[in-house]
Amino acid sequence: MLSESIRQTMELYYDLRRIVTEKKIEESIIDINQKWLKNSNFVFSVYSDNNQNSSFPFSFSPFLICQKDSRVLSDICNKMTTILEKIIDKYVEGDKNLDEFFNVYRPFKPFFSKIAGKWLSIARYDFMIDQNYRLKFTEFNTSSPGLLLIWPETEKTLNTFICQNKIFSNKLILQPYSKPHSFENYLFNLEKCSNTNPGLIAFLYDTNKLQTELHEMKRRVEKLGRKAYVGSVEDLTYKNGKLYILNQEVSIIYNNFFLTGENLDLTKKSPWLMNTESFLNDHRYSALFHGIKNNSCVVVIGFPALTIIEDKNIFLLLNDKKFSYLFSDKEKLFIAKHIPKSVNLNSNNIINSYNKFIKNKNNLVLKLRTSGMGWGVYIGNQISDSEWVILLNKYLENAIIQEYINGIKFPAIVISKKEKLITNDMNVILSMYSYSGEYYGCVSRVSISKVTNLIRGFLQPVYEIKCE
């Protein structure tokens, strides 16, 4: 899987490193970096390795994906979406096993609704490629397409550098590996499919402070003549069956929410960490909940995705033979191939597998069920035996144990916080995006840290090429 793409990318990297070394153009790269930061509309609220809000957050060495591999990724993404959609379908229909498995989400069921025929309007699936080029999913997420939207800005900078140094002279570059130009039209299509009259498009956040991309989305829809707003979910008001902001009726809400955060009870050994009751009664979301119940507008990222799909328990379900009746034989083979082995860190498994968890520590990862953005992920081979034992006891009932995926190391050229060029081998994680069940594009991250996430490290431009 992706072996030819990886070979092409490696070749390009070594060509690039040779050019950078022989021509001694480090200063020009740093100059490009400084100009880009000065002219950019983006204020990066993410944190990066040696790159805290002060340096170019992109790698100058792109990831190349061959056309044939692109088709494979598209097929895998669409199959994964079909499986996740099926799980939500069966849960909503009242499957007893699923209802018990996701019992904490029962209060959310009145807020479950499809958008343009899908539960997952926008989804992101993080994955790694192991040393044998096998693709394994590491996280299912509803993260926004902000990373896809900023490629046009970075392309201008990177292509200037690429063209000046003739880096791609021996390769046919077809296109950037995403379709950012269609994001606005995608929103408008959701609005049309939902028979919602065009109104204000609201890009809202709650405790999630990663808001950079929301302003870019606002700029894009305003460019097409639509009114847009960026602000807090608390700015919503509900009146006579409709949602308003500043007396303007809202037709689309793009919700960049962080559902957990303040609603977590880390001292409670419960099936789930979210305090559901307090969340549903939180006055900040009151207008939103009324609007969803009455289909007042299109809420782009729905509660099926924010709850069931972002719950790490989904990996337990996909590994559990108890739920095999949900899937076809082909889907079972797909799951076995692409879903890492995962078990629940609960009292029963501790009793039966405690020694096994300790003995195989270096091949395991502990993930809190509410982990995200690189937080709450502990790699066994990165910590001591005593620390591992402490974690097993501390997060009993609140975490999963998953097989460690030894991902490919990837060479990349990045700029450090001290404005120095780094040409290290780095860990890489890729993410595929699904829009209304269809494959949309891919982004990449490289990082010194083994806990590599879209919030950590350096963004890596992804291009599609024609491989012979």
C-alpha positions in Angstrom: 0.0 0.0 0.0 1.5 3.3 -1.1 4.9 1.7 -1.7 5.4 3.3 -5.1 4.2 6.7 -3.8 6.6 6.4 -0.9 9.5 5.5 -3.3 8.7 8.5 -5.5 8.5 10.8 -2.4 11.9 9.5 -1.1 13.5 10.1 -4.5 12.2 13.7 -4.6 13.3 14.3 -1.0 16.9 13.3 -1.8 16.9 15.4 -4.9 15.6 18.4 -2.8 18.2 17.8 -0.1 21.0 17.7 -2.6 19.8 21.0 -4.2 19.5 22.6 -0.8 23.0 21.5 0.3 24.9 22.1 -3.0 23.3 25.5 -3.8 23.4 26.5 -0.1 20.0 28.0 -0.4 19.0 27.7 3.3 18.9 31.5 3.6 16.4 31.8 0.7 14.1 29.2 2.2 14.1 31.1 5.5 13.5 34.3 3.6 10.4 32.7 2.0 9.3 31.5 5.4 9.5 35.0 6.9 7.7 36.6 3.9 4.9 34.0 4.0 4.3 34.6 7.7 4.3 38.3 7.3 1.8 38.2 4.4 -0.4 35.3 5.7 -3.9 35.9 7.0 -3.5 32.8 9.3 -2.5 33.0 12.9 -1.6 29.5 13.8 -3.0 28.4 17.1 -1.6 24.9 16.8 1.7 23.9 18.3 4.5 22.2 16.5 7.8 20.5 17.2 10.3 23.4 17.8 7.9 25.5 15.9 5.7 27.4 18.4 3.8 30.0 16.4 7.0 31.5 15.1 8.2 29.5 12.1 7.0 28.1 8.8 4.6 25.3 9.8 5.0 23.4 6.6 7.6 21.0 5.2 9.3 22.0 2.0 9.4 18.4 0.9 6.0 17.3 -0.2 4.3 13.9 -0.1 3.7 12.5 -3.6 0.8 10.1 -4.2 0.6 8.1 -7.5 -2.7 8.1 -9.3 -3.2 4.3 -8.7 -2.6 4.8 -5.0 -5.0 7.7 -5.0 -7.7 5.3 -6.3 -6.9 2.8 -3.6 -7.1 5.5 -0.9 -10.5 6.6 -2.3 -11.8 3.1 -2.2 -10.6 2.5 1.4 -12.0 5.9 2.6 -15.5 5.2 1.1 -15.6 1.7 2.5 -14.7 3.0 6.0 -17.4 5.6 5.7 -20.0 2.9 4.7 -19.1 0.8 7.8 -19.3 3.8 10.2 -22.6 4.9 8.6 -24.0 1.4 9.1 -23.1 1.4 12.8 -24.9 4.6 13.4 -27.9 3.4 11.3 -28.2 0.3 13.5 -27.8 2.2 16.7 -30.6 4.7 15.8 -32.8 1.8 14.6 -32.5 0.4 18.2 -30.1 -2.5 17.9 -30.0 -3.8 21.5 -26.3 -4.6 21.6 -25.3 -1.2 20.2 -27.8 0.6 22.5 -26.1 -1.0 25.5 -22.6 -0.4 24.1 -23.3 3.3 23.5 -25.7 3.7 26.4 -24.2 7.0 27.5 -25.4 8.6 24.3 -29.1 7.8 24.7 -29.9 11.3 25.7 -28.3 12.5 22.5 -30.6 10.4 20.2 -33.2 13.2 19.7 -30.4 15.3 18.2 -29.2 12.6 15.7 -30.1 13.6 12.2 -28.8 13.0 8.7 -27.6 15.7 6.4 -28.0 15.2 2.7 -28.7 11.5 3.5 -25.6 10.9 5.6 -24.8 10.9 9.3 -21.2 11.9 8.6 -21.2 15.1 6.5 -17.5 15.8 7.1 -15.2 13.2 8.5 -11.4 12.8 8.9 -9.7 9.4 9.2 -6.1 9.5 10.5 -4.0 6.6 9.4 -0.4 5.3 9.4 1.6 3.2 7.0 3.6 0.5 8.8 7.0 -0.9 7.8 5.3 -3.4 5.5 3.3 -0.6 3.8 0.0 -1.7 5.4 -2.6 1.0 6.1 -3.9 1.1 9.7 -6.5 3.6 11.0 -5.5 5.4 14.2 -8.4 7.8 14.8 -11.8 8.7 13.4 -12.6 12.4 13.7 -14.9 15.1 12.6 -12.2 17.6 12.2 -12.8 20.5 9.9 -11.2 20.8 6.4 -9.1 23.8 7.5 -5.9 22.1 6.5 -7.3 21.5 3.0 -8.4 25.1 2.7 -4.9 26.6 3.3 -3.1 24.7 0.6 -3.7 27.4 -2.1 -1.9 29.8 0.2 1.0 27.5 0.7 1.2 26.5 -2.9 2.0 30.0 -4.0 5.0 30.0 -1.6 6.2 26.5 -2.2 5.7 26.6 -6.0 7.8 29.7 -6.2 10.6 27.9 -4.5 10.0 24.7 -6.5 10.0 26.4 -9.9 13.1 28.5 -9.1 15.1 25.4 -8.3 13.5 23.1 -10.9 12.9 20.5 -8.2 10.0 18.8 -10.1 11.8 18.9 -13.5 11.7 15.1 -13.8 8.2 14.5 -12.6 4.7 15.3 -13.9 2.8 16.9 -11.1 -0.9 16.7 -11.8 -2.6 18.7 -9.0 -2.6 19.4 -5.3 -4.2 16.5 -3.6 -7.4 18.1 -2.4 -10.3 20.2 -3.7 -10.4 23.3 -1.5 -12.2 25.3 -4.2 -15.3 23.2 -3.8 -15.7 23.5 0.0 -18.0 26.5 -0.2 -20.2 24.8 -2.9 -20.3 21.8 -0.6 -21.8 23.9 2.2 -24.3 25.4 -0.3 -25.3 22.0 -1.5 -26.0 20.8 2.0 -28.2 23.8 2.4 -30.1 23.0 -0.8 -30.5 19.3 0.0 -32.0 20.3 3.3 -34.5 22.7 1.7 -33.2 25.5 3.9 -33.6 29.1 2.7 -30.2 30.8 2.3 -29.4 32.9 5.4 -26.4 33.7 7.6 -23.6 31.1 7.6 -22.3 30.8 11.2 -18.9 29.3 12.0 -19.1 28.6 15.7 -16.9 27.3 18.5 -17.3 26.5 22.2 -14.4 25.7 24.4 -12.3 24.8 21.3 -9.9 27.6 20.7 -8.6 26.4 17.4 -10.4 29.0 15.4 -8.0 30.0 12.6 -9.7 28.0 9.9 -13.2 29.4 10.8 -12.1 32.9 9.7 -10.8 31.4 6.4 -14.1 29.7 5.8 -15.9 33.0 6.5 -13.7 34.8 4.0 -14.4 32.2 1.4 -18.2 32.2 1.6 -18.3 36.0 1.8 -16.2 36.1 -1.4 -19.2 34.4 -3.1 -21.6 37.0 -1.8 -23.0 35.2 1.3 -23.1 36.7 4.8 -21.1 34.9 7.4 -20.2 35.1 11.0 -17.5 33.7 13.3 -18.3 33.5 17.1 -19.3 31.5 20.1 -22.2 29.0 20.2 -23.5 31.2 23.0 -24.2 33.9 20.4 -27.1 31.9 19.0 -30.7 32.7 20.0 -33.8 30.6 19.3 -37.1 32.2 18.5 -40.3 30.9 16.9 -38.7 27.8 15.5 -35.6 29.6 14.0 -32.1 30.3 15.0 -30.7 33.9 14.9 -27.4 35.7 15.4 -27.6 39.5 15.7 -31.2 39.4 14.5 -30.1 37.5 11.3 -31.6 34.1 10.6 -29.0 31.4 10.4 -29.3 28.7 7.7 -25.9 26.9 8.2 -23.9 26.2 11.3 -20.4 24.9 11.0 -19.7 23.8 14.6 -16.1 23.5 15.6 -17.0 22.1 19.0 -14.9 20.5 21.7 -17.6 18.5 23.4 -15.6 17.2 26.3 -13.2 19.6 27.9 -15.1 21.2 30.8 -17.6 18.3 30.9 -15.0 15.7 31.8 -14.9 14.0 35.2 -11.5 12.4 35.3 -12.1 11.1 38.8 -15.1 9.1 37.9 -14.6 5.5 36.8 -17.6 5.4 34.4 -18.1 3.8 31.0 -17.4 7.2 29.5 -15.8 10.4 30.7 -18.4 12.9 29.5 -20.9 14.2 32.0 -23.8 13.9 29.6 -26.5 15.4 31.8 -24.5 18.5 32.6 -23.6 18.9 28.9 -27.2 18.7 27.7 -28.3 21.1 30.4 -25.5 23.6 29.6 -27.1 26.9 28.9 -24.5 27.7 26.3 -25.9 25.1 23.9 -29.6 25.7 24.7 -30.5 27.6 21.5 -28.5 25.1 19.4 -30.4 22.1 20.9 -33.7 23.7 20.2 -32.7 24.5 16.7 -31.6 20.9 16.0 -34.8 19.4 17.4 -36.8 21.6 15.1 -34.6 21.3 12.0 -34.1 25.1 12.0 -30.9 25.0 10.0 -28.1 22.8 8.7 -25.7 21.8 11.4 -22.7 20.5 9.4 -21.1 18.3 12.0 -23.9 16.4 13.7 -24.0 14.7 17.1 -23.7 11.2 15.7 -20.2 12.1 14.6 -19.2 14.1 17.7 -20.2 11.3 20.0 -20.1 7.8 18.6 -17.5 8.2 15.9 -15.0 10.2 18.0 -15.4 7.7 20.9 -12.3 5.5 21.0 -14.7 2.7 21.9 -15.5 2.4 18.2 -12.2 0.5 17.8 -13.3 -1.9 20.5 -16.6 -2.5 18.7 -14.9 -3.1 15.4 -12.6 -5.7 17.1 -15.4 -7.4 19.0 -16.8 -10.7 17.5 -20.1 -9.9 19.4 -20.8 -7.3 16.7 -19.7 -9.3 13.7 -23.3 -9.8 12.6 -23.4 -6.1 11.7 -20.9 -6.6 8.8 -20.7 -8.5 5.6 -17.9 -11.0 5.0 -16.0 -8.4 2.8 -16.4 -5.8 5.5 -15.0 -8.2 8.1 -11.9 -8.7 6.0 -11.6 -5.0 5.5 -11.8 -4.4 9.3 -9.2 -7.1 10.0 -6.9 -5.5 7.5 -7.2 -1.9 8.5 -8.3 -1.6 12.1 -5.6 -2.1 14.8 -6.3 -4.8 17.4 -7.8 -3.0 20.4 -9.1 -4.2 23.9 -10.9 -2.4 26.7 -8.8 -1.5 29.7 -11.4 -2.7 32.2 -11.4 -4.8 35.4 -12.0 -8.1 33.5 -9.2 -7.6 31.1 -6.8 -6.5 33.8 -7.5 -9.7 35.7 -7.1 -11.9 32.7 -4.3 -9.9 30.8 -2.4 -7.8 33.3 0.9 -9.7 32.9 0.4 -9.7 29.1 -0.1 -5.9 29.1 3.1 -5.5 31.0 5.1 -8.1 29.1 4.1 -6.7 25.7 4.3 -3.0 26.8 6.7 -2.1 23.9 4.1 -3.3 21.4 1.1 -1.5 22.9 -0.4 2.0 23.1 -2.7 3.2 25.8 -5.4 5.7 24.6 -7.8 7.6 26.8 -11.3 7.3 25.3 -11.5 11.1 25.1 -7.9 11.5 23.7 -7.4 13.8 20.8 -4.9 16.2 19.3 -2.1 14.0 20.6 -3.3 14.3 24.2 -4.0 11.2 26.3 -1.9 8.8 24.1 0.9 6.8 25.8 3.2 4.7 23.7 4.6 1.8 25.7 8.1 1.8 24.3 8.4 5.5 25.1 7.9 5.2 28.9 9.3 3.1 31.7 7.8 -0.1 33.1 6.8 1.6 36.3 5.1 4.5 34.5 3.2 2.0 32.4 1.9 0.2 35.5 0.8 3.5 37.0 -1.1 4.3 33.8 -2.8 0.9 33.7 -4.2 1.5 37.2 -4.9 5.2 36.8 -7.0 4.9 33.7 -8.8 1.6 34.4 -12.2 1.7 32.8 -11.4 5.0 30.9 -9.0 3.8 28.2 -8.3 1.3 25.5 -5.1 -0.7 24.8 -4.2 -0.8 21.2 -1.5 -2.5 19.1 1.5 -0.2 18.4 1.8 0.7 14.7 5.5 1.1 13.8 5.0 3.6 11.1 7.3 4.5 8.3 10.0 7.1 9.0 9.8 9.9 6.5 12.5 12.3 5.4 11.4 16.0 5.5 12.8 19.5 5.3 11.5 21.8 7.9 12.5 25.1 9.6 13.0 25.0 13.3 12.0 27.7 15.8 15.6 29.0 15.7 15.3 29.5 11.9 17.5 26.6 11.1 16.9 24.0 8.4 16.3 20.5 9.6 16.6 17.5 7.2 15.7 14.7 9.6 13.8 11.5 9.2 10.4 12.1 10.9 7.3 10.2 11.9 4.4 10.7 9.5 0.7 10.5 9.8 -1.8 11.0 7.0 -5.5 11.9 7.0 -8.1 11.2 4.5 -11.3 13.3 4.3 -14.8 12.2 3.5 -17.5 14.6 2.5 -21.0 13.2 2.5 -19.6 9.7 2.1 -17.3 10.5 -0.8 -13.5 10.7 -0.7 -12.4 14.3 -0.8 -8.6 14.5 -0.3 -5.6 13.8 1.9 -3.3 15.8 4.1 0.0 14.8 5.8 1.9 15.7 9.0 5.5 15.0 9.8 6.9 15.2 13.4 9.9 14.4 15.5 7.5 13.0 18.1 6.1 9.5 17.8 2.7 10.8 19.0 2.1 12.5 15.6 -1.2 14.2 15.2 -2.6 16.9 12.9 -2.1 19.3 15.8 1.5 18.5 16.1 4.5 18.7 13.8 4.7 20.2 10.4 2.1 20.1 7.6 3.3 18.4 4.5 1.9 19.4 1.1 0.5 16.5 -0.8 0.6 16.2 -4.6 -0.8 13.7 -7.0 1.6 12.5 -9.7 1.5 10.2 -12.6 3.7 7.2 -11.9 4.8 4.9 -14.7 
